[in-house]
């Protein structure tokens, strides 16, 4: 197996362009994952699809991670990795796979993009960052957009076979993604990106083992093309994309990296039109734009207070 150059370059010697290249790979592969998941919904149940994807991803990552030496995380780091594995790789995948059986790929991608707002909110609640007016307004706009998407995809609105349950499942994925990103950032200080991703992916695969029987029977009945699409999900959007994302996270702030995922929905919609001949309902576009405006507003940094000239009288008192 050829090891991608991004995995061979040590974090200390990485050129400035490499994190940007890593993010670009992640965005394209993750956008394609929404389309592949939607396509495979006819052949694999959500749990079986998650397990198959994670097993392939874990094997691929093991080849690279173990070639760099056995990771030696502390007990606390292992616990954090286990939580990330269950949430980001287990719950996220099952919920997203189930959600995409009810909503199209583009709508699912737009819903996941509320995660930067959730990250900002959690940073304010748990990391001591300021809860600003911009964050409050951004939250209101983002979730107004989500409500508009939910209405546009409900059967009563004429949006087809989609429903609110699919929207809720995609939002569950967004929540566990946001929590996992906050948990993963401190790990990147000491541990290798590929090793963290491999361990978390392996934990996620273990958590999905109850679906092994479904995977075996459905893989036997599925056409060969679907099996290869499942392998694609494990190699590219999972093994490579999660590692390039973790690599970029080591060199960028969590908030700045979260903003880059704004590009995933338009890429996903374009791929959905090309490969699936489907697109989100018209009103969902408006909801998606409203949600992204809310995310952008929530991530806006407050202006630093203007420097004030010293008070002559106060200065005199300190002399």
C-alpha positions as a printed Julia matrix, in Angstrom:
319×3 Matrix{Float64}:
   0.0     0.0     0.0
   1.41    3.4    -0.96
   1.47    5.77    2.0
   0.13    9.24    1.06
   2.78   11.95    1.4
   0.66   13.83    3.95
   1.16   10.92    6.34
   4.93   10.73    5.81
   5.61   14.38    6.6
   6.14   15.03   10.27
   4.08   17.76   11.88
   7.16   19.86   12.68
   8.38   19.95    9.06
   5.01   20.31    7.3
   5.11   23.11    4.68
   2.46   25.83    5.02
   0.41   24.6     2.05
   0.04   21.05    3.35
  -2.78   21.68    5.89
  -4.78   23.46    3.16
  -4.23   20.52    0.81
  -5.32   18.15    3.57
  -8.53   20.13    4.12
  -9.26   20.13    0.38
  -8.98   16.33    0.23
 -11.27   16.03    3.23
 -13.96   18.28    1.75
 -14.12   16.47   -1.59
 -14.13   12.99   -0.05
 -16.7    13.9     2.62
 -18.98   15.45   -0.01
 -18.75   12.28   -2.07
 -19.59   10.25    1.04
 -23.05   11.85    1.29
 -23.76   10.76   -2.27
 -22.37    7.25   -1.79
 -24.37    6.74    1.42
 -27.56    7.82   -0.33
 -26.82    5.42   -3.2
 -26.08    2.48   -0.89
 -29.25    2.95    1.15
 -31.02    0.5    -1.16
 -28.57   -2.34   -0.46
 -27.38   -1.87    3.14
 -29.13   -0.94    6.37
 -27.6     1.95    8.37
 -25.82   -0.27   10.9
 -24.42   -2.7     8.32
 -23.19    0.15    6.13
 -21.49    1.78    9.12
 -19.75   -1.43   10.16
 -18.56   -2.25    6.64
 -17.19    1.26    6.13
 -15.41    1.3     9.49
 -13.9    -2.17    9.1
 -12.35   -1.2     5.77
 -11.19    2.13    7.16
  -9.67    0.55   10.27
  -7.66   -1.98    8.24
  -6.31    0.7     5.91
  -5.42    3.0     8.78
  -3.71    0.19   10.7
  -1.23   -0.35    7.88
  -0.14    3.29    8.04
  -0.44    3.87   11.8
   1.51    0.77   12.85
   4.25    1.54   10.35
   4.94    4.66   12.43
   5.17    2.72   15.67
   2.65    1.59   18.25
   0.83    4.62   19.71
   1.23    5.07   23.45
  -1.59    7.34   24.64
  -2.14    7.89   28.33
  -5.11    6.34   30.1
  -6.99    9.63   29.92
  -6.21   10.0    26.21
  -7.39    6.44   25.59
 -10.69    7.23   27.28
 -11.11   10.33   25.12
 -10.3     8.35   21.97
 -12.84    5.7    22.97
 -15.54    8.36   23.39
 -14.65    9.89   20.01
 -14.76    6.44   18.4
 -18.22    5.64   19.74
 -19.63    9.1    18.97
 -17.96   10.28   15.76
 -17.41    6.94   14.07
 -20.25    4.91   15.57
 -23.24    7.1    16.37
 -22.46    9.65   13.66
 -22.34    7.09   10.87
 -25.42    5.13   11.93
 -27.49    8.29   12.41
 -26.33    9.83    9.13
 -26.93    6.61    7.18
 -30.43    6.37    8.63
 -31.09   10.05    7.96
 -30.07    9.77    4.32
 -32.69    7.1     3.78
 -35.21    9.91    4.36
 -33.53   13.08    3.02
 -31.41   13.64   -0.08
 -27.61   13.95    0.07
 -27.54   17.74   -0.38
 -30.06   18.36    2.41
 -28.11   16.08    4.75
 -24.89   17.96    3.98
 -26.57   21.31    4.72
 -27.91   20.05    8.04
 -24.48   18.83    9.17
 -23.16   22.37    8.65
 -24.88   23.66   11.79
 -22.02   21.98   13.67
 -19.77   25.1    13.7
 -22.51   26.93   15.6
 -22.72   24.06   18.08
 -18.93   24.1    18.45
 -19.02   27.83   19.2
 -21.81   27.31   21.74
 -19.94   24.5    23.51
 -16.75   26.56   23.53
 -18.7    29.33   25.28
 -20.28   26.93   27.77
 -17.32   24.67   28.57
 -14.12   26.4    27.46
 -14.76   29.84   28.87
 -15.11   31.65   25.55
 -17.41   34.67   25.42
 -21.1    34.2    24.62
 -21.45   37.15   22.26
 -24.42   38.84   20.63
 -23.16   37.5    17.31
 -23.27   33.96   18.68
 -26.82   34.4    19.95
 -28.03   35.82   16.63
 -26.13   33.15   14.72
 -27.78   30.41   16.75
 -31.22   31.86   16.05
 -30.57   32.17   12.31
 -28.95   28.74   11.97
 -31.76   26.91   13.66
 -34.36   28.95   11.82
 -32.72   27.63    8.67
 -32.88   24.1    10.05
 -36.59   24.57   10.79
 -37.14   25.78    7.22
 -35.3    22.71    5.87
 -37.39   20.46    8.11
 -40.62   22.03    6.82
 -39.5    21.8     3.19
 -38.71   18.08    3.55
 -41.89   17.11    5.4
 -44.45   15.08    3.4
 -47.13   17.7     4.02
 -45.07   20.36    2.27
 -44.93   18.44   -0.99
 -41.21   17.81   -0.56
 -41.45   14.17   -1.57
 -40.79   11.16    0.62
 -38.46   13.02    2.99
 -39.61   13.7     6.55
 -38.68   15.44    9.77
 -37.25   12.23   11.26
 -34.5    12.33    8.64
 -33.72   15.93    9.6
 -33.51   15.0    13.29
 -31.17   12.08   12.55
 -28.85   14.36   10.57
 -28.88   16.85   13.45
 -27.87   14.05   15.83
 -24.88   13.46   13.56
 -24.05   17.18   13.7
 -24.16   17.19   17.5
 -21.86   14.18   17.99
 -19.5    15.57   15.33
 -19.27   18.86   17.24
 -18.64   17.15   20.58
 -15.98   14.92   19.03
 -14.14   17.83   17.43
 -13.9    19.6    20.79
 -12.58   16.38   22.38
 -10.09   15.66   19.6
  -8.33   19.03   19.5
  -6.25   18.52   22.71
  -5.13   15.07   21.52
  -3.4    16.61   18.51
  -0.84   18.31   20.75
   1.01   15.07   21.51
  -0.39   12.25   19.36
  -0.13   11.55   15.64
  -3.2    12.36   13.57
  -3.22    9.0    11.78
  -2.84    7.05   15.02
  -5.7     8.88   16.75
  -7.9     8.35   13.71
  -7.02    4.64   13.53
  -7.76    4.02   17.2
 -11.05    5.95   17.08
 -12.11    4.22   13.85
 -11.35    0.82   15.4
 -13.42    1.67   18.47
 -16.25    2.77   16.18
 -16.07   -0.52   14.29
 -16.2    -2.49   17.54
 -19.24   -0.51   18.67
 -20.99   -1.49   15.41
 -20.22   -5.23   15.66
 -23.87   -6.04   16.59
 -24.64   -5.35   12.9
 -22.17   -7.99   11.65
 -24.89  -10.5    10.73
 -26.74   -7.87    8.67
 -23.52   -6.86    6.91
 -22.65  -10.43    5.9
 -26.1   -11.24    4.54
 -26.56   -7.9     2.75
 -23.08   -7.95    1.23
 -23.87  -11.41   -0.15
 -27.02  -10.13   -1.85
 -25.74   -6.71   -2.96
 -24.41   -6.15   -6.49
 -20.64   -5.98   -6.88
 -20.79   -2.26   -7.65
 -22.38   -1.55   -4.26
 -19.72   -3.59   -2.5
 -17.03   -1.53   -4.19
 -18.82    1.69   -3.19
 -18.73    0.46    0.41
 -14.99   -0.17    0.08
 -14.62    3.35   -1.36
 -16.36    4.78    1.72
 -13.94    2.94    3.99
 -10.77    3.94    2.13
 -11.36    7.52    0.99
 -14.01    9.38    3.07
 -13.02    7.4     6.2
  -9.35    6.36    6.26
  -7.9     9.19    4.19
 -10.36   12.04    4.84
 -10.57   11.66    8.61
  -6.77   11.51    8.81
  -6.25   14.57    6.62
  -8.85   16.37    8.76
  -7.04   15.42   11.97
  -3.74   16.5    10.38
  -5.24   19.9     9.5
  -6.71   20.2    13.01
  -3.16   19.97   14.39
  -2.18   23.06   12.39
  -5.41   25.09   12.45
  -7.82   26.24   15.13
 -10.98   24.17   15.55
 -13.19   27.14   14.64
 -11.27   28.04   11.47
 -11.24   24.42   10.36
 -14.97   24.1    11.04
 -15.68   27.04    8.74
 -13.99   25.3     5.79
 -16.75   22.69    5.77
 -19.11   25.36    4.34
 -17.93   24.08    0.97
 -19.25   20.55    1.53
 -22.97   21.26    0.77
 -22.47   22.86   -2.67
 -20.04   20.09   -3.66
 -22.5    17.47   -2.42
 -25.46   19.04   -4.25
 -23.47   19.12   -7.5
 -22.42   15.47   -7.11
 -25.99   14.51   -6.2
 -27.34   16.08   -9.36
 -24.68   14.36  -11.49
 -24.73   10.87   -9.96
 -28.15   10.56   -8.32
 -30.26   12.94  -10.42
 -31.68   14.47   -7.25
 -31.41   17.79   -5.47
 -32.85   19.35   -2.29
 -36.36   20.89   -2.4
 -36.36   24.55   -3.43
 -37.24   25.81    0.04
 -34.39   23.76    1.52
 -31.9    25.92   -0.37
 -33.26   28.99    1.41
 -33.03   27.17    4.73
 -29.47   26.09    3.96
 -28.4    29.63    3.09
 -30.06   30.94    6.27
 -28.28   28.3     8.34
 -24.9    29.1     6.79
 -25.4    32.83    7.34
 -26.14   32.03   10.97
 -22.99   29.93   11.21
 -20.89   32.71    9.7
 -22.39   35.25   12.09
 -21.85   32.99   15.1
 -18.18   32.54   14.2
 -17.6    36.29   13.83
 -14.94   37.46   16.24
 -15.82   40.44   18.47
 -13.77   43.55   17.83
 -11.1    44.2    20.46
 -11.87   47.24   22.6
 -10.35   50.42   21.24
  -7.22   51.55   23.01
  -8.01   54.46   25.31
  -5.6    57.27   26.02
  -4.56   57.34   29.66
  -6.44   59.67   31.97
  -3.99   62.44   32.98
  -5.52   62.74   36.45
  -5.42   58.98   37.05
  -1.84   58.88   35.82
  -0.91   61.64   38.21
  -2.31   59.66   41.15
   0.05   56.74   40.37
   3.17   58.85   40.2
